[in-house]
Amino acid sequence: MMKKKILHLITHLGIGGAQDNTLLTVEKCDRTRFDVHLASNPNGKWINRAKETTPNFHSIPNLVHPIHPFKDALSILDLVRLFRQEQFDIVHTHSTKAGIVGRWAAHLAKVPVIVHTIHGFAFHDFMPAWKRQLYINLELCATPCTDFFITVSELNRKEAIDLNIVKYENSQTVYSGIDFSKLDRFSEPSQTRQKLHIPEDYKVIVMVGRLDKQKAPNLLIDAFNLVVEKLPKTLLLLVGDGELKYNLQQQVSKLGISQNVKFLGSREDIPEILKVSDIFALSSLWEGLGRAMTEAMLLGKPVVVPNIYGIPEIVHHNETGLLFDAKNIEQIATHLIHLLQHSQERERLGKNAQQLTRKLFDANVMVAQIEEIYTHLLQTRICTKNELNNSNSVLK
C-alpha cells in the first residue's frame, strides 16, 4: 500500500508545549504508513530537534508570529507552492498563525484533507474586546477550509463549538501526549540541588514557562513574597526566558527576595529540575492546558495553578492539585504555604495527580488517536470521491 504523505505545519520551533506536541507527533508517526514532513519558520531553539525528527523539513521564512499582512501573504504563496509541488494527502496545522495561513494555503492548493490542532486560543478575556473579536473572526474565516479539528482539552473544544469555530461532529479532544521515557530517565536529585545551589534545608517551588504577559510570573512573585515572610527557607525557581525578565528581576530586587528567587533561563533538564521541586506553581492568565504543569503532575508533584480554561479538566481542586482564581495573589500564597507546611498533603495530591495523568498523556496513545483520525478522514475522502465518480458516470 502506498504511503500517505503528511505535512505538519507550525509557526516556529521555539521551546513550548505546542512545539513539543507537534515534534512528538512527527517523531512517533508510523513510517510504514505515512511519509511525514514538517514545515515552520527556520528560527527557534528546537530547529535542530526538528531536523533530527524528520529529514523532510521545509523552511518557511515568511511565517512569523505577529500579524504582518505583507509577510502573511507571502507565506500563503510560499505554502501554496510547496503544497502543489509535494502533493500532500494531509496538511495538519498547529497554532493560530500557522493554522490560519496554512489552512487557506492548503485550501487554495486543493489538498485533499486539512486538519488543525487548537493548542490554545490567541484570544482571551484579558485583551480589549475589539482585539478579541478580531482573532475570533480570523479563526472563523479559516473554519470553512478545515475538514477536522483537534483540541488538547474538552473545555477548549466546548468553547470552540460555542463560538461556531468547530462543530461537534468534526472535532475531537486528543490530550497532548508526553514522552514518559524522558521524564523517567534516571537522575540524582542531590546532584541537581547541588548544581542549582539549593541549600539542603530549603523547600523548592518551581515555575516553568515563558516570562511574558500570558504566564504573568509577576503575580507568582508577589505571592511568593508573602510565602517568604512566613517561611523564609523557601526558593522559587523560574525556568524560562521572555520579555518580562528584566522587569521581574527588578521586582524581586525591590521586594528584597533576591536570595530566594533564581532565574534559570531556558533549560533542557526540566525533568531533573521538577524532580527536586516540592511544588509546581503557575500564575497564567490563560492556558490551553499547561504542558509543564502536566509534566510536573506526571512526576507526582502537587500543583498550585489557576482555575482557567482547560486546567480544571485535570486539576481537580483538593484532589489532584489546588486551584485559585486568576490574579488572586492571596489565594496563591495561602495554597503554597499550606502545602509547604503539610508534607502528607503534598504527597497525597502528587500521587493522585500522577495516577490521573499517566492514564491520559501517553505520547504513543496521542499519536495512535491522531493516526486513527487521519485514516478515517482519508477513507471518507475516497468514498466521497467514488460517489462523485459514479454519479458523473450515470449522468453521462
C-alpha positions as CSV (number, residue, x, y, z in Angstrom):
1,M,0.0,0.0,0.0
2,M,1.3,3.4,-1.0
3,K,2.3,5.7,2.0
4,K,0.1,8.7,2.6
5,K,2.0,12.0,2.6
6,I,1.5,14.3,5.6
7,L,2.8,17.7,6.3
8,H,2.8,19.2,9.8
9,L,2.9,23.0,9.8
10,I,3.7,25.1,12.9
11,T,4.6,28.8,13.1
12,H,8.0,28.5,14.8
13,L,10.2,26.0,16.7
14,G,10.9,27.8,19.9
15,I,10.6,25.8,23.2
16,G,6.9,25.4,24.0
17,G,4.0,22.9,24.5
18,A,2.6,23.2,21.0
19,Q,6.0,22.6,19.5
20,D,6.7,19.6,21.7
21,N,3.3,18.1,20.8
22,T,4.0,18.6,17.1
23,L,7.5,17.2,17.2
24,L,6.4,14.2,19.1
25,T,3.6,13.6,16.6
26,V,6.1,13.8,13.7
27,E,8.7,11.6,15.5
28,K,6.3,8.8,16.5
29,C,4.1,8.7,13.4
30,D,4.0,5.2,11.8
31,R,6.6,5.5,9.0
32,T,5.3,2.2,7.4
33,R,2.0,4.0,6.6
34,F,2.9,7.7,6.4
35,D,5.6,9.8,4.7
36,V,5.9,12.6,7.3
37,H,7.1,16.2,6.5
38,L,7.4,19.2,8.8
39,A,7.4,23.0,7.9
40,S,7.9,26.1,10.0
41,N,9.9,29.3,10.3
42,P,13.5,28.2,10.4
43,N,14.3,30.0,13.6
44,G,13.9,28.6,17.2
45,K,15.8,26.7,19.8
46,W,14.2,23.4,18.7
47,I,15.2,23.7,15.0
48,N,17.9,21.0,15.3
49,R,15.5,18.7,17.1
50,A,13.0,19.2,14.3
51,K,15.6,18.3,11.6
52,E,16.6,15.2,13.6
53,T,12.9,14.2,13.8
54,T,12.4,14.1,10.1
55,P,14.7,14.7,7.1
56,N,11.7,16.2,5.3
57,F,11.9,19.7,6.8
58,H,10.7,22.7,4.8
59,S,11.7,26.2,5.8
60,I,9.1,29.0,5.6
61,P,10.9,32.3,6.5
62,N,7.9,34.5,5.9
63,L,5.8,32.6,8.5
64,V,6.1,34.8,11.6
65,H,4.2,35.0,14.9
66,P,2.8,38.6,14.9
67,I,0.2,39.7,12.4
68,H,2.2,41.0,9.4
69,P,-0.1,41.4,6.3
70,F,2.8,41.5,3.8
71,K,4.7,38.5,5.2
72,D,1.5,36.7,5.8
73,A,0.5,37.0,2.2
74,L,4.0,35.8,1.1
75,S,3.8,32.8,3.5
76,I,0.5,31.8,1.9
77,L,2.1,32.0,-1.6
78,D,5.1,30.0,-0.3
79,L,2.9,27.3,1.2
80,V,0.6,27.0,-1.9
81,R,3.7,26.5,-4.0
82,L,5.0,23.9,-1.5
83,F,1.7,22.0,-1.3
84,R,1.3,21.8,-5.1
85,Q,4.9,20.7,-5.5
86,E,4.8,18.0,-2.9
87,Q,1.2,16.8,-3.4
88,F,0.4,16.1,0.3
89,D,-2.6,13.9,1.1
90,I,-3.0,15.7,4.5
91,V,-1.9,19.0,5.8
92,H,-2.0,19.3,9.6
93,T,-1.6,22.8,11.0
94,H,-0.7,23.7,14.6
95,S,-1.1,27.0,16.5
96,T,-3.1,30.1,15.4
97,K,-0.9,31.8,12.8
98,A,0.2,28.6,11.0
99,G,-3.4,27.4,11.3
100,I,-4.9,30.4,9.6
101,V,-2.4,30.9,6.7
102,G,-1.7,27.2,6.4
103,R,-5.3,26.1,6.1
104,W,-6.0,28.8,3.5
105,A,-3.0,27.8,1.5
106,A,-4.0,24.1,1.7
107,H,-7.5,25.0,0.5
108,L,-6.1,27.0,-2.4
109,A,-3.8,24.2,-3.3
110,K,-6.7,21.7,-3.1
111,V,-5.0,19.5,-0.5
112,P,-7.5,16.5,0.0
113,V,-7.5,16.6,3.8
114,I,-6.9,19.6,6.1
115,V,-6.6,19.1,9.9
116,H,-6.0,21.8,12.5
117,T,-5.0,21.4,16.2
118,I,-6.1,24.1,18.5
119,H,-3.4,24.2,21.2
120,G,-4.9,27.2,22.8
121,F,-6.6,30.4,21.5
122,A,-4.8,33.6,20.6
123,F,-7.8,35.5,22.1
124,H,-8.6,35.6,25.8
125,D,-10.5,37.6,28.4
126,F,-7.7,39.9,29.3
127,M,-7.5,41.7,26.0
128,P,-9.6,44.6,24.5
129,A,-13.0,43.4,23.2
130,W,-12.3,44.6,19.7
131,K,-9.0,42.6,19.5
132,R,-10.6,39.5,20.9
133,Q,-13.3,39.7,18.3
134,L,-10.7,40.2,15.6
135,Y,-8.9,37.0,16.5
136,I,-12.2,35.1,16.7
137,N,-13.2,36.4,13.2
138,L,-9.8,35.3,11.8
139,E,-10.5,31.8,13.2
140,L,-14.0,31.8,11.7
141,C,-12.6,32.8,8.3
142,A,-10.4,29.7,8.3
143,T,-13.1,27.3,9.5
144,P,-14.6,26.5,6.1
145,C,-11.1,25.4,4.9
146,T,-10.9,22.7,7.6
147,D,-12.0,19.1,7.5
148,F,-11.3,18.3,11.1
149,F,-10.3,19.9,14.4
150,I,-8.3,18.5,17.3
151,T,-8.3,20.2,20.7
152,V,-6.0,19.5,23.6
153,S,-8.8,19.8,26.2
154,E,-12.5,19.2,26.2
155,L,-13.1,22.7,27.5
156,N,-11.2,24.2,24.6
157,R,-13.4,22.1,22.3
158,K,-16.6,23.3,24.0
159,E,-15.5,27.0,23.7
160,A,-14.8,26.5,20.0
161,I,-18.2,24.8,19.5
162,D,-19.9,27.7,21.3
163,L,-18.1,30.2,19.1
164,N,-19.0,28.2,15.9
165,I,-15.4,27.7,15.1
166,V,-15.8,24.0,15.1
167,K,-18.7,21.5,15.1
168,Y,-19.2,18.6,17.4
169,E,-19.1,16.1,14.6
170,N,-15.8,17.4,13.0
171,S,-13.8,17.8,16.2
172,Q,-12.2,15.6,18.9
173,T,-10.2,16.1,22.0
174,V,-6.8,14.4,22.0
175,Y,-4.8,15.1,25.1
176,S,-1.3,16.4,24.3
177,G,1.0,13.4,24.8
178,I,4.3,13.5,26.6
179,D,7.3,11.2,26.2
180,F,7.4,9.4,29.6
181,S,10.9,8.0,28.8
182,K,12.4,11.5,29.0
183,L,10.6,12.2,32.3
184,D,11.5,8.9,33.8
185,R,15.2,8.8,32.9
186,F,17.5,8.4,36.0
187,S,18.8,11.5,37.7
188,E,20.2,12.1,41.2
189,P,18.2,14.8,43.0
190,S,21.1,15.6,45.3
191,Q,23.4,16.4,42.4
192,T,20.7,18.6,40.8
193,R,20.2,20.5,44.0
194,Q,24.0,20.9,44.3
195,K,24.2,22.1,40.7
196,L,21.5,24.7,41.3
197,H,23.0,25.7,44.6
198,I,19.9,24.8,46.6
199,P,20.6,24.6,50.4
200,E,19.7,21.2,51.9
201,D,17.1,22.6,54.3
202,Y,15.2,24.7,51.7
203,K,11.8,23.8,50.2
204,V,11.6,24.5,46.4
205,I,8.7,25.9,44.3
206,V,9.2,25.7,40.5
207,M,7.5,27.5,37.7
208,V,8.3,26.6,34.1
209,G,7.1,28.9,31.3
210,R,7.8,31.9,29.2
211,L,8.3,35.1,31.2
212,D,5.6,37.0,29.4
213,K,2.1,38.6,30.0
214,Q,0.3,35.3,29.4
215,K,2.2,33.4,32.1
216,A,2.1,36.5,34.4
217,P,5.0,35.4,36.6
218,N,4.9,38.8,38.4
219,L,1.7,37.5,40.2
220,L,3.6,34.4,41.4
221,I,6.5,36.5,42.6
222,D,4.1,38.8,44.6
223,A,2.5,35.7,46.2
224,F,5.9,34.2,46.8
225,N,6.9,37.3,48.7
226,L,4.1,36.5,51.2
227,V,5.4,32.9,51.4
228,V,8.9,34.0,52.3
229,E,7.6,36.3,55.1
230,K,6.2,33.2,56.8
231,L,8.6,30.5,55.5
232,P,12.0,32.2,54.7
233,K,13.7,28.9,53.9
234,T,11.9,28.6,50.5
235,L,13.3,29.0,47.0
236,L,11.4,29.9,43.8
237,L,13.0,28.6,40.6
238,L,11.8,30.4,37.4
239,V,12.6,28.3,34.4
240,G,12.2,30.1,31.1
241,D,13.0,33.3,29.3
242,G,11.0,36.2,27.9
243,E,10.3,39.8,27.5
244,L,9.5,40.4,31.2
245,K,12.7,39.0,32.6
246,Y,14.4,42.4,33.4
247,N,11.2,43.7,35.0
248,L,10.8,40.6,37.1
249,Q,14.4,40.8,38.3
250,Q,13.7,44.4,39.3
251,Q,10.5,43.3,41.1
252,V,12.4,40.7,43.0
253,S,15.1,43.2,44.0
254,K,12.6,45.7,45.2
255,L,10.8,43.1,47.3
256,G,14.1,42.1,48.9
257,I,13.8,38.4,48.0
258,S,16.7,38.1,45.5
259,Q,18.3,35.4,47.7
260,N,15.1,33.3,47.4
261,V,14.5,33.6,43.6
262,K,16.6,32.1,40.9
263,F,16.1,32.9,37.2
264,L,17.3,29.7,35.4
265,G,16.5,30.7,31.8
266,S,15.6,28.1,29.1
267,R,16.7,24.7,30.1
268,E,17.0,21.2,28.6
269,D,17.0,19.5,32.1
270,I,13.4,20.4,33.1
271,P,12.5,16.9,34.3
272,E,15.5,16.9,36.6
273,I,14.5,20.3,38.0
274,L,10.9,19.2,38.5
275,K,12.1,16.2,40.5
276,V,13.8,18.4,43.1
277,S,10.7,20.6,43.5
278,D,8.2,20.4,46.4
279,I,5.5,22.2,44.5
280,F,4.9,23.3,40.9
281,A,3.2,26.7,40.6
282,L,1.7,28.7,37.7
283,S,0.0,32.1,37.6
284,S,-1.1,32.3,34.0
285,L,-4.0,34.4,32.9
286,W,-4.9,32.0,30.0
287,E,-3.7,28.5,29.1
288,G,-4.7,25.7,26.7
289,L,-3.9,23.1,29.3
290,G,-0.4,23.7,30.5
291,R,2.3,21.3,29.4
292,A,4.9,21.9,32.1
293,M,2.1,21.6,34.7
294,T,1.2,18.2,33.2
295,E,4.8,17.1,33.3
296,A,5.0,18.0,37.0
297,M,1.8,16.0,37.7
298,L,3.2,13.1,35.8
299,L,6.2,13.2,38.1
300,G,3.9,13.1,41.2
301,K,4.3,16.8,42.1
302,P,1.5,18.8,43.7
303,V,0.5,21.8,41.7
304,V,-0.9,25.2,42.6
305,V,-2.5,26.6,39.4
306,P,-5.2,29.0,38.2
307,N,-8.8,27.8,37.7
308,I,-8.9,28.8,34.0
309,Y,-9.7,27.2,30.6
310,G,-8.6,23.5,30.3
311,I,-6.7,23.4,33.6
312,P,-9.6,22.2,35.9
313,E,-10.2,19.4,33.5
314,I,-7.2,17.5,35.1
315,V,-6.5,19.6,38.2
316,H,-9.5,18.8,40.5
317,H,-9.3,21.1,43.5
318,N,-8.1,19.3,46.6
319,E,-7.9,16.0,44.7
320,T,-5.1,16.3,42.1
321,G,-3.9,19.8,42.9
322,L,-5.0,23.2,44.3
323,L,-6.8,25.8,42.2
324,F,-7.0,29.6,42.7
325,D,-8.9,32.4,41.0
326,A,-6.9,34.1,38.3
327,K,-4.9,37.1,39.6
328,N,-5.7,36.2,43.2
329,I,-2.3,36.6,44.9
330,E,-3.6,35.9,48.4
331,Q,-5.1,32.6,47.3
332,I,-1.8,31.6,45.6
333,A,0.2,32.4,48.7
334,T,-2.3,30.6,51.0
335,H,-2.2,27.4,48.9
336,L,1.6,27.4,48.7
337,I,2.1,28.0,52.5
338,H,-0.4,25.2,53.3
339,L,1.4,22.7,51.1
340,L,4.8,23.7,52.3
341,Q,3.7,23.1,55.9
342,H,2.0,19.8,55.2
343,S,4.2,17.2,53.6
344,Q,1.5,14.5,53.7
345,E,-0.9,16.7,51.8
346,R,1.8,17.3,49.1
347,E,2.3,13.6,48.8
348,R,-1.4,12.8,48.6
349,L,-2.1,15.4,45.8
350,G,1.1,14.4,43.9
351,K,0.2,10.7,44.0
352,N,-3.4,11.4,42.8
353,A,-2.1,13.7,40.0
354,Q,0.3,11.1,38.8
355,Q,-2.3,8.4,38.7
356,L,-4.6,10.5,36.6
357,T,-2.1,11.9,34.2
358,R,-0.3,8.7,33.5
359,K,-3.6,7.4,32.0
360,L,-4.3,10.4,29.8
361,F,-1.0,11.8,28.5
362,D,1.0,8.9,26.9
363,A,2.6,10.2,23.7
364,N,2.1,6.9,22.0
365,V,-1.7,7.0,22.7
366,M,-1.9,10.5,21.4
367,V,-0.2,9.6,18.1
368,A,-2.4,6.5,17.7
369,Q,-5.5,8.6,18.1
370,I,-4.3,11.1,15.6
371,E,-3.5,8.4,13.1
372,E,-7.0,7.0,13.5
373,I,-8.4,10.4,12.7
374,Y,-6.2,10.5,9.5
375,T,-7.3,7.1,8.4
376,H,-11.0,7.9,8.9
377,L,-10.7,11.2,7.0
378,L,-8.8,9.6,4.1
379,Q,-11.3,6.8,3.9
380,T,-14.2,9.3,3.9
381,R,-12.5,11.3,1.2
382,I,-12.0,8.2,-1.0
383,C,-15.7,7.2,-0.5
384,T,-16.9,10.7,-1.4
385,K,-14.7,10.7,-4.5
386,N,-16.0,7.4,-5.6
387,E,-19.6,8.5,-5.1
388,L,-18.9,11.6,-7.2
389,N,-17.3,9.5,-10.0
390,N,-20.3,7.1,-10.0
391,S,-22.7,10.0,-10.1
392,N,-20.8,11.5,-13.1
393,S,-20.8,8.2,-14.9
394,V,-24.6,7.9,-14.5
395,L,-25.1,11.5,-15.8
396,K,-23.0,10.6,-18.9
